[in-house]
Amino acid sequence: MLKPSEYAVIERRGSAGKAACFLIMALSLWSAPGGWGAELKPQTLEAWNTYVRLTEQRIAGELNDGPRFLVADFLGDGESRSIRTLLRKGEVPIRKMKTSDGNGREIEVKDGMIHHWLGGIFVPDTKLDALLRWLQDYDRHEQYFKEVEKSKLLSRQDPTYQIFFRLRRKKVVTVVYNTNHTAVYRYHDARRVSSRSFTTRIAEVDNAGALSEKEKPVGDDSGFLWRLNSYWRFQEDDGGVIVECESLSLSRAIPNGLGWLISRYVESVPRESLENTLNSVRDGSRKAGGSPKSDR
């Protein structure tokens, strides 16, 4: 929460400064202990599981289609060509996704929000096997991925990997997590591979980096990140590899009265996280063995 002296600072700032400060105030209220809906409730988790199940049904159908493989292949000829053009230009096209129930209705997530994004990159001058070797070197992810502070491969039993990541997400507020993930790879043919990654544990860290650092109770925290799934597709193409990532994450709901102020912020964080991850894959894999990232 803001101190009285900080309210005085707000009054002296211009409109842009005041907007930023009010955003911080709203986020502080939203994430404060005893605040609105900080606990992951059974009905929220049930809606998440339903959303994941239906999303994975659609993904499985696409992966078993045969000629088509990438998500972009199922978006229509015009949009597919447009995406491929952007990829070849070095851009990172990202689009919002939505999974509906079997009757085309939106899946209600009581006391929570599901963030569903799709993004892609083209990694030039590389082969699929080389890219996968780099990506599966999980002990070194902290050197290349901006949000990863620590990384460790806990176990490997092909095609399944158990991984630990300490994640730091920073935008207006900074949140640190200790997370465990399972990643499972599927080799379709010599040119196409997919993978599914999902968190098995997310613990928000309080006072990160201090002697008093400790984990908050799982599912009873600020509620910025309760679940995270990633669905990857890799296709070796002429002169490189096309990489797609479909990201699903679960956070707490925005309480009534704060939506106008923080909804755009809440939606932007998972989108930007996906964009950062894809850029890190492209840039990091291209200079594998070279200089790791330097901007913390």
C-alpha positions as CSV (number, residue, x, y, z in Angstrom):
1,M,0.0,0.0,0.0
2,L,1.1,3.6,-0.5
3,K,2.4,5.7,2.4
4,P,0.8,9.1,3.1
5,S,3.9,10.8,1.7
6,E,3.4,9.0,-1.5
7,Y,-0.1,10.3,-1.9
8,A,1.3,13.8,-1.8
9,V,3.7,12.9,-4.6
10,I,0.7,11.9,-6.7
11,E,-0.9,15.3,-6.3
12,R,2.3,17.0,-7.6
13,R,2.5,14.9,-10.7
14,G,0.9,15.4,-14.1
15,S,-1.9,13.3,-15.5
16,A,0.4,10.6,-16.9
17,G,2.2,10.4,-13.6
18,K,-1.0,10.3,-11.7
19,A,-2.4,7.5,-13.9
20,A,0.8,5.4,-13.2
21,C,0.5,6.0,-9.5
22,F,-3.2,5.1,-9.4
23,L,-2.4,2.0,-11.3
24,I,0.2,1.0,-8.7
25,M,-2.4,1.8,-6.0
26,A,-5.0,-0.4,-7.7
27,L,-2.5,-3.3,-8.1
28,S,-1.5,-2.9,-4.5
29,L,-5.1,-3.2,-3.4
30,W,-5.7,-6.1,-5.8
31,S,-2.7,-8.1,-4.5
32,A,-2.9,-7.2,-0.8
33,P,-3.3,-10.0,1.7
34,G,-7.0,-10.4,2.5
35,G,-7.8,-8.6,-0.8
36,W,-10.4,-9.7,-3.3
37,G,-10.3,-13.3,-4.4
38,A,-6.7,-14.0,-3.6
39,E,-7.3,-17.7,-3.1
40,L,-7.5,-20.2,-6.0
41,K,-11.0,-21.6,-5.5
42,P,-12.2,-25.1,-6.7
43,Q,-14.7,-23.6,-9.2
44,T,-11.9,-21.5,-10.7
45,L,-9.7,-24.5,-11.1
46,E,-12.5,-26.6,-12.5
47,A,-13.1,-23.9,-15.2
48,W,-9.4,-23.9,-16.0
49,N,-9.3,-27.6,-16.4
50,T,-12.3,-27.5,-18.7
51,Y,-10.7,-24.8,-20.8
52,V,-7.4,-26.7,-21.0
53,R,-9.2,-30.0,-21.9
54,L,-11.1,-28.4,-24.8
55,T,-8.1,-26.5,-26.0
56,E,-6.0,-29.7,-26.0
57,Q,-8.7,-31.5,-27.9
58,R,-8.5,-28.9,-30.7
59,I,-4.7,-29.0,-30.7
60,A,-4.7,-32.8,-30.9
61,G,-7.0,-32.7,-33.9
62,E,-4.8,-30.2,-35.6
63,L,-1.6,-32.2,-34.9
64,N,-3.2,-35.3,-36.3
65,D,-4.5,-33.5,-39.4
66,G,-1.7,-34.7,-41.8
67,P,-0.7,-32.1,-44.3
68,R,-1.4,-29.1,-42.0
69,F,0.6,-28.7,-38.8
70,L,1.0,-25.1,-37.7
71,V,-1.9,-23.2,-36.1
72,A,-1.5,-20.7,-38.9
73,D,-2.4,-23.4,-41.4
74,F,-5.9,-23.6,-39.9
75,L,-6.6,-19.8,-40.0
76,G,-7.5,-19.6,-43.6
77,D,-5.3,-19.1,-46.7
78,G,-5.1,-15.3,-46.5
79,E,-4.3,-15.0,-42.8
80,S,-1.8,-17.9,-43.1
81,R,0.1,-16.2,-46.0
82,S,0.1,-13.0,-44.0
83,I,1.6,-14.6,-41.0
84,R,4.3,-16.4,-43.0
85,T,5.2,-13.1,-44.6
86,L,5.5,-11.4,-41.2
87,L,7.6,-14.3,-39.9
88,R,10.0,-14.0,-42.8
89,K,10.4,-10.3,-42.1
90,G,11.6,-11.1,-38.6
91,E,8.4,-10.0,-36.9
92,V,6.6,-11.7,-34.0
93,P,2.9,-11.9,-34.9
94,I,0.8,-12.4,-31.8
95,R,-3.0,-12.9,-31.7
96,K,-5.5,-13.4,-28.9
97,M,-7.1,-16.9,-28.8
98,K,-10.4,-18.1,-27.3
99,T,-11.7,-21.6,-26.6
100,S,-15.5,-22.0,-26.4
101,D,-17.5,-24.9,-24.9
102,G,-19.0,-27.5,-27.2
103,N,-22.0,-25.2,-28.0
104,G,-19.9,-22.2,-29.0
105,R,-20.4,-20.4,-25.7
106,E,-17.7,-18.7,-23.7
107,I,-16.4,-20.7,-20.8
108,E,-17.2,-18.8,-17.6
109,V,-14.2,-18.6,-15.1
110,K,-15.6,-17.6,-11.8
111,D,-13.1,-15.7,-9.6
112,G,-10.4,-16.0,-12.3
113,M,-9.2,-15.0,-15.7
114,I,-7.7,-17.2,-18.5
115,H,-5.2,-15.5,-20.8
116,H,-4.8,-17.3,-24.2
117,W,-2.3,-16.1,-26.7
118,L,-0.6,-17.4,-29.9
119,G,2.7,-16.2,-31.2
120,G,5.3,-17.2,-33.8
121,I,8.8,-16.6,-35.0
122,F,11.1,-17.8,-37.8
123,V,14.6,-18.8,-36.8
124,P,16.7,-18.5,-40.0
125,D,19.8,-20.5,-40.8
126,T,19.2,-23.4,-38.4
127,K,18.0,-27.0,-38.4
128,L,15.2,-28.4,-36.3
129,D,17.5,-30.9,-34.4
130,A,19.9,-28.1,-33.6
131,L,17.2,-25.8,-32.3
132,L,15.7,-28.6,-30.2
133,R,19.1,-29.5,-28.6
134,W,19.5,-25.8,-27.6
135,L,16.0,-25.5,-26.3
136,Q,16.3,-28.8,-24.2
137,D,19.4,-27.5,-22.5
138,Y,17.3,-26.3,-19.6
139,D,20.2,-25.7,-17.3
140,R,21.2,-22.8,-19.5
141,H,17.8,-21.1,-19.9
142,E,18.7,-18.5,-17.3
143,Q,21.4,-17.2,-19.7
144,Y,19.0,-16.5,-22.6
145,F,15.5,-16.0,-21.3
146,K,14.8,-12.6,-19.9
147,E,12.2,-13.7,-17.3
148,V,14.3,-16.7,-16.0
149,E,16.5,-16.0,-13.0
150,K,17.4,-19.6,-12.3
151,S,16.9,-22.8,-14.3
152,K,17.6,-26.5,-13.7
153,L,16.8,-29.7,-15.4
154,L,15.5,-32.0,-12.6
155,S,15.1,-35.2,-14.6
156,R,14.9,-36.4,-18.1
157,Q,13.2,-39.6,-19.4
158,D,12.7,-39.0,-23.1
159,P,10.4,-37.5,-24.3
160,T,9.6,-36.0,-20.9
161,Y,11.6,-33.3,-19.0
162,Q,11.1,-32.1,-15.4
163,I,12.3,-28.5,-15.0
164,F,12.7,-25.9,-12.3
165,F,12.5,-22.2,-13.2
166,R,12.7,-19.2,-10.9
167,L,10.7,-16.6,-12.9
168,R,10.7,-12.8,-12.5
169,R,7.9,-10.8,-14.1
170,K,8.3,-7.0,-14.0
171,K,5.8,-4.5,-15.3
172,V,4.8,-1.7,-12.9
173,V,5.1,-4.3,-10.1
174,T,7.6,-7.1,-9.8
175,V,6.6,-10.6,-8.9
176,V,9.0,-13.6,-8.5
177,Y,7.9,-17.3,-8.6
178,N,9.5,-20.6,-7.9
179,T,8.0,-22.9,-10.5
180,N,8.2,-26.6,-11.6
181,H,7.3,-27.6,-15.1
182,T,6.8,-30.8,-17.1
183,A,7.6,-30.7,-20.8
184,V,6.7,-33.5,-23.2
185,Y,7.9,-33.7,-26.8
186,R,6.3,-35.4,-29.7
187,Y,8.3,-36.2,-32.8
188,H,5.9,-36.3,-35.8
189,D,8.5,-36.7,-38.6
190,A,11.9,-35.4,-39.5
191,R,10.6,-31.9,-40.1
192,R,7.9,-31.4,-37.4
193,V,7.9,-31.6,-33.6
194,S,5.4,-30.5,-31.0
195,S,5.6,-30.2,-27.2
196,R,3.3,-29.6,-24.3
197,S,4.6,-27.8,-21.2
198,F,2.6,-27.3,-18.0
199,T,3.3,-26.1,-14.5
200,T,3.1,-28.6,-11.6
201,R,3.8,-26.0,-9.0
202,I,3.8,-22.2,-8.8
203,A,4.9,-20.5,-5.6
204,E,5.1,-16.8,-5.4
205,V,8.1,-15.6,-3.5
206,D,7.8,-12.8,-0.9
207,N,10.7,-10.5,-0.3
208,A,12.7,-12.1,-3.1
209,G,16.4,-11.9,-2.7
210,A,16.3,-10.8,1.0
211,L,17.2,-12.8,4.0
212,S,13.5,-12.8,4.9
213,E,12.6,-14.4,1.5
214,K,9.9,-17.0,1.8
215,E,7.3,-18.7,-0.4
216,K,3.6,-17.7,-0.1
217,P,1.1,-20.5,0.2
218,V,0.5,-22.0,-3.2
219,G,-2.8,-20.7,-4.6
220,D,-3.2,-18.2,-1.8
221,D,-1.1,-15.2,-2.9
222,S,-1.3,-12.2,-5.2
223,G,-3.0,-14.3,-7.8
224,F,-1.1,-12.9,-10.8
225,L,-0.1,-16.4,-12.0
226,W,-1.8,-19.6,-10.8
227,R,-1.3,-21.8,-13.8
228,L,0.8,-21.8,-17.0
229,N,0.6,-24.1,-20.0
230,S,2.5,-23.8,-23.3
231,Y,1.9,-25.6,-26.5
232,W,4.8,-25.5,-29.0
233,R,5.1,-26.5,-32.7
234,F,8.3,-26.6,-34.6
235,Q,8.5,-27.0,-38.4
236,E,11.7,-27.0,-40.4
237,D,11.0,-24.7,-43.3
238,D,13.1,-23.5,-46.3
239,G,16.2,-21.9,-44.7
240,G,15.2,-22.2,-41.0
241,V,12.6,-23.3,-38.5
242,I,9.1,-21.8,-37.8
243,V,8.2,-21.8,-34.1
244,E,4.8,-21.3,-32.7
245,C,3.8,-21.1,-29.1
246,E,0.3,-21.1,-27.7
247,S,0.2,-19.9,-24.1
248,L,-2.5,-20.4,-21.5
249,S,-2.3,-18.9,-18.1
250,L,-4.7,-18.4,-15.2
251,S,-4.8,-15.4,-12.8
252,R,-7.3,-14.0,-10.3
253,A,-10.3,-12.0,-11.5
254,I,-10.4,-8.3,-11.5
255,P,-12.7,-7.0,-8.7
256,N,-15.6,-4.8,-9.6
257,G,-14.6,-1.2,-9.8
258,L,-11.0,-1.8,-10.8
259,G,-11.5,-3.2,-14.3
260,W,-11.3,0.1,-16.1
261,L,-7.9,0.8,-14.5
262,I,-6.0,-2.5,-14.5
263,S,-7.7,-4.8,-17.1
264,R,-5.4,-3.6,-19.9
265,Y,-2.4,-4.1,-17.6
266,V,-3.5,-7.6,-16.6
267,E,-4.0,-8.7,-20.2
268,S,-0.7,-7.2,-21.4
269,V,1.5,-9.1,-19.0
270,P,1.0,-12.6,-20.5
271,R,1.1,-11.2,-24.0
272,E,4.4,-9.5,-23.5
273,S,5.8,-12.5,-21.6
274,L,5.0,-14.7,-24.7
275,E,6.7,-12.1,-27.0
276,N,9.8,-12.0,-24.8
277,T,10.0,-15.8,-24.7
278,L,9.7,-16.1,-28.5
279,N,12.3,-13.4,-29.1
280,S,14.6,-15.2,-26.6
281,V,14.3,-18.4,-28.5
282,R,15.1,-16.8,-31.8
283,D,18.0,-14.6,-30.6
284,G,19.4,-17.1,-28.1
285,S,19.4,-20.1,-30.3
286,R,21.1,-18.1,-33.1
287,K,24.0,-17.1,-30.9
288,A,24.1,-20.4,-28.9
289,G,27.6,-20.7,-27.6
290,G,28.0,-16.9,-27.8
291,S,27.2,-14.1,-25.4
292,P,24.3,-14.8,-23.0
293,K,21.8,-12.1,-22.2
294,S,23.1,-9.1,-20.3
295,D,20.0,-7.1,-19.6
296,R,18.5,-8.1,-16.3
